[in-house]
C-alpha cells in the first residue's frame, strides 16, 4: 500500500497527536504517504454541559470509528483515556504508544500551589475523577464545571472565572502552553491518581486489515500496552464509563506490576482505595482481581450513586 488515512479529531491537541503518528509511520515506511481525515466529534460539539450528564459513551471516538467502518480511514488516533472499554464489532486497539508524563497539573494566575489556595477558592474541572480527589483532600474548595478546548479553559482562568484549574500536563506540554501560566504545579499521584490510559495514544484499526496491523505495530510499547490492558480490565469489570469518578493506575518497577485505584462520590466522600501487585509473569488478572475486591466493598453501589449525584447544584453533606 502507498497511502494510509488517519481519522482524527480536529482539536489542536488531537492534531498534534495525529501528526506525531503520521511522522513516525512515514519515517518507518518511506513508501507510504499518510493523510489526515479531520473530524469534529460529539464531545467537541457539546460544550454547554458536562459530558457525564450527556449519557452514552465514546463522545470523542464514535465519529472516528464510523469513518473507519465506512472505509474512509485506515486507522484512528485517540487519546486513550477517551476510548471506552467497549470496542465496536470489527474494530480493535492494535497499538498503544509509550506512556508519557501522566500528571495532572495545577494552574493559577493567583496562587503558587494547590495547598496555597484559600478556603472557598473556585477550582475548575469537568472531570468527576478530579472533582472527587480534590474534594477528598480539600473539602473547603468550590469545584465548578469547566468545558471548552484547552485554549478556552486557559482564557477563562486568565479572565478570573476560576482561582485555579486542573488539566492534564501532557496536553499543555505538547502544545507549549505552560509557559504562559504564572503558577503551575504537577500534582503528585498521592493527590491525583490518573484515569485509565492517561498520557498514551490508542491506535485503532479495522480488525480485518492485517496489513495495517503490521504497520502500526511499530508504534506499540509493550510495557504501556500491559499497563493499560490491566487498567481497562478494571474499569470494564466495575462497569465504569470514561466520565465516572474512577482513578486507576498501573506501574511496573523491577518486574513488579502494581495497580491502584480510587472511587467515590463526586463530593469527595465515600472513598474506596485499593492497591495490589504481582510479578510481571503472573499479573494478567490483576485488573479483574482489583475490581472484585472493590466490588466486594461496595464499589458498584458507590458508582451508581455517584452518577446520580454528578454535577447536582447541591451535593449531599460529607460525612
C-alpha positions in Angstrom: 0.0 0.0 0.0 1.2 3.5 -0.7 -1.3 5.6 1.2 -2.7 5.5 4.7 -5.5 7.7 6.1 -5.7 8.6 9.8 -9.0 9.6 11.3 -8.5 12.3 14.0 -10.4 14.9 15.9 -9.9 18.4 14.7 -8.8 19.9 18.0 -5.2 21.3 18.4 -4.1 18.5 20.7 -5.7 15.7 18.6 -4.0 17.1 15.5 -0.6 17.2 17.3 -1.1 13.5 18.2 -2.2 12.6 14.7 0.8 14.4 13.1 3.1 12.7 15.6 1.8 9.3 14.5 1.9 10.3 10.8 5.6 11.3 11.2 6.5 8.0 12.9 4.8 5.9 10.2 6.3 7.8 7.3 9.8 7.6 8.9 9.4 3.8 9.3 7.8 3.3 5.9 9.1 5.9 3.4 7.0 4.5 0.6 3.7 5.3 2.5 2.1 8.7 2.4 -0.1 9.4 5.4 -3.1 11.8 5.1 -5.4 13.1 7.9 -9.2 12.8 7.9 -10.2 15.6 10.4 -13.5 15.1 12.2 -15.4 17.1 14.8 -16.6 14.7 17.4 -19.8 14.9 19.5 -17.7 15.7 22.6 -16.2 18.7 20.7 -19.6 20.0 19.7 -21.4 19.9 23.0 -19.8 22.5 25.2 -22.7 23.7 27.3 -22.9 20.8 29.7 -20.6 18.2 31.4 -20.0 15.0 29.4 -21.1 13.0 32.4 -24.6 14.4 32.0 -24.9 13.7 28.3 -25.2 10.0 28.6 -23.8 7.3 26.4 -20.1 6.5 25.7 -17.5 7.3 23.1 -18.1 11.1 22.9 -14.7 11.6 21.4 -14.4 8.4 19.4 -17.6 7.4 17.7 -17.4 9.6 14.6 -13.8 8.4 14.0 -14.9 4.8 14.4 -17.7 5.4 11.9 -15.2 6.7 9.4 -13.1 3.6 9.6 -16.1 1.2 9.3 -17.2 3.2 6.3 -13.8 2.7 4.6 -12.9 6.4 4.8 -9.9 5.9 7.2 -7.4 3.1 7.9 -6.6 4.0 11.5 -7.9 6.3 14.2 -5.6 8.0 16.7 -7.2 8.6 20.1 -6.2 10.0 23.5 -6.5 6.6 25.1 -8.2 7.9 28.2 -11.2 8.8 26.0 -11.6 5.3 24.5 -14.4 3.3 26.1 -13.6 -0.3 27.1 -16.4 -1.4 24.8 -15.0 -1.9 21.3 -17.4 -1.8 18.3 -17.5 -5.0 16.3 -14.9 -5.1 13.6 -12.5 -2.7 15.3 -9.6 -3.2 17.7 -6.9 -1.4 19.6 -3.8 -2.6 17.7 -1.1 -0.4 19.3 -0.6 1.8 22.3 2.2 4.3 22.3 4.7 4.7 25.1 3.1 6.4 28.1 4.4 9.9 28.8 4.0 12.1 31.9 0.7 11.1 33.5 0.5 14.1 35.9 -2.5 16.4 36.3 -1.3 20.0 36.7 -2.5 22.8 38.9 -2.7 26.1 37.0 -3.3 29.6 38.5 -2.8 33.3 37.9 -3.1 34.0 41.7 -1.7 31.2 43.8 1.6 29.4 43.7 0.4 25.9 44.6 -2.6 23.8 45.3 -2.1 23.9 49.0 -1.8 27.7 48.9 -5.5 28.0 47.8 -7.5 29.8 50.4 -10.7 28.3 51.8 -13.6 28.7 49.3 -11.4 29.1 46.3 -13.0 28.2 43.0 -11.3 25.4 41.1 -12.3 24.5 37.5 -12.6 20.9 36.2 -15.3 18.9 34.4 -13.7 15.6 35.4 -15.6 13.7 38.2 -12.4 11.9 38.9 -10.6 15.1 39.6 -13.5 16.6 41.5 -13.7 13.5 43.8 -9.9 13.6 44.5 -9.7 17.4 45.0 -12.6 17.4 47.5 -11.3 14.4 49.3 -8.2 16.4 50.1 -9.6 19.9 50.3 -13.4 19.8 51.1 -13.2 23.5 51.7 -12.8 24.3 48.0 -15.6 25.1 45.5 -15.2 23.0 42.4 -17.0 24.3 39.3 -17.6 22.9 35.8 -15.0 23.8 33.1 -15.7 23.0 29.5 -14.2 24.1 26.1 -11.0 23.3 24.4 -7.7 23.9 26.1 -7.3 27.5 24.9 -10.8 28.3 26.0 -10.2 26.9 29.5 -7.0 28.8 29.8 -8.7 32.0 28.8 -11.4 31.5 31.4 -8.7 31.1 34.0 -6.9 34.3 32.9 -10.2 36.2 33.0 -10.6 35.3 36.7 -13.6 33.0 36.3 -11.6 30.5 38.4 -8.9 30.8 41.1 -7.2 27.7 39.6 -8.0 24.9 37.1 -6.7 21.4 36.8 -5.7 19.9 33.4 -3.6 17.0 32.1 0.0 18.1 32.0 0.9 16.2 28.8 -1.5 18.1 26.6 -0.3 21.5 27.7 3.3 20.4 27.3 2.7 19.1 23.8 1.1 22.4 22.8 3.7 24.5 24.6 1.1 26.3 26.7 2.6 26.1 30.1 5.0 29.0 29.6 2.0 31.4 29.6 0.7 30.4 33.1 2.2 32.3 36.1 1.9 29.4 38.5 2.0 25.7 37.6 2.4 22.7 39.8 2.3 19.0 38.9 0.1 17.2 41.4 1.6 14.0 42.8 -0.1 10.7 42.5 -0.8 10.8 46.2 -3.2 13.7 45.5 -4.4 12.9 41.9 -4.4 9.3 40.5 -4.8 9.5 36.7 -7.6 7.8 34.7 -7.1 4.7 32.6 -4.8 5.3 29.7 -3.7 8.8 30.6 -0.8 10.1 28.5 -0.9 7.3 25.9 -2.2 7.2 22.4 -4.5 4.4 21.3 -4.2 3.3 17.6 -7.5 1.7 16.5 -7.8 -0.3 13.3 -10.3 -2.4 11.4 -9.7 -5.9 12.6 -9.8 -7.5 9.2 -6.9 -5.4 7.9 -3.8 -7.4 8.6 -1.5 -5.1 6.6 -2.4 -2.1 8.7 -1.9 -4.1 11.9 1.6 -4.9 10.8 2.3 -1.2 10.1 1.0 0.2 13.4 3.0 -2.4 15.3 6.0 -0.1 15.2 4.0 2.4 17.4 3.3 -0.1 20.2 5.1 -0.1 23.5 4.8 -3.4 25.3 5.0 -2.2 28.9 2.4 0.5 28.3 0.2 -2.0 26.5 0.3 -4.2 29.5 -0.4 -1.4 32.0 -3.3 0.0 30.0 -4.8 -3.5 29.5 -4.9 -4.0 33.2 -6.4 -0.6 33.8 -9.1 -1.1 31.1 -9.8 -4.6 32.5 -10.5 -3.0 35.9 -12.8 -0.2 34.5 -14.7 -2.7 32.4 -15.2 -5.1 35.3 -16.6 -2.5 37.6 -18.9 -1.1 34.8 -17.5 2.5 34.9 -17.6 4.8 31.9 -14.9 7.2 30.8 -16.5 10.1 32.8 -17.1 8.2 36.1 -15.3 9.2 39.3 -12.8 6.4 38.9 -9.0 6.7 39.1 -6.8 3.8 38.2 -3.1 3.5 37.5 -0.7 0.6 36.8 3.1 0.9 37.2 5.9 -1.5 36.6 9.1 -1.4 38.7 11.7 -4.1 38.8 9.3 -6.5 37.1 6.7 -5.9 39.8 3.4 -4.7 38.4 1.2 -2.6 40.8 -2.3 -1.4 40.2 -4.1 1.1 42.5 -7.5 2.6 42.2 -9.8 5.1 43.9 -13.5 5.6 43.5 -16.0 7.6 45.5 -18.7 10.3 45.3 -18.1 13.5 43.3 -18.2 15.4 46.6 -15.1 13.6 47.8 -16.9 11.3 50.3 -17.4 7.6 50.4 -13.9 6.9 49.1 -12.7 3.4 48.4 -9.0 2.8 47.7 -7.1 -0.4 47.0 -3.7 -1.4 45.8 -2.3 -4.8 44.8 0.7 -6.1 43.0 2.2 -9.2 41.3 5.2 -10.2 39.3 5.1 -9.5 35.6 4.8 -13.2 34.8 1.6 -13.5 36.9 -0.1 -10.2 36.5 -2.6 -10.8 33.7 -5.6 -10.9 36.1 -4.6 -8.0 38.3 -7.2 -5.6 37.0 -10.0 -8.1 37.4 -8.8 -9.1 40.9 -8.7 -5.4 42.0 -12.2 -4.9 40.6 -13.6 -7.9 42.5 -12.0 -6.6 45.7 -13.6 -3.2 45.3 -17.0 -4.5 44.3 -16.9 -6.7 47.4 -16.5 -3.5 49.3 -19.5 -1.8 47.6 -17.9 -0.2 44.5 -21.0 -0.8 42.3 -23.3 0.9 44.7 -21.0 3.9 45.1 -20.6 4.4 41.4 -24.4 4.1 40.8 -25.0 6.8 43.5 -22.1 8.9 42.1 -23.7 9.1 38.7 -26.9 10.4 40.2 -25.0 13.0 42.2 -22.9 14.2 39.3 -22.9 18.0 39.0 -26.0 18.5 41.1 -26.2 22.0 42.4 -26.5 20.8 45.9 -24.3 17.9 46.9 -25.1 15.8 50.0 -23.2 16.8 53.0 -19.9 15.0 53.6 -19.9 12.5 56.5 
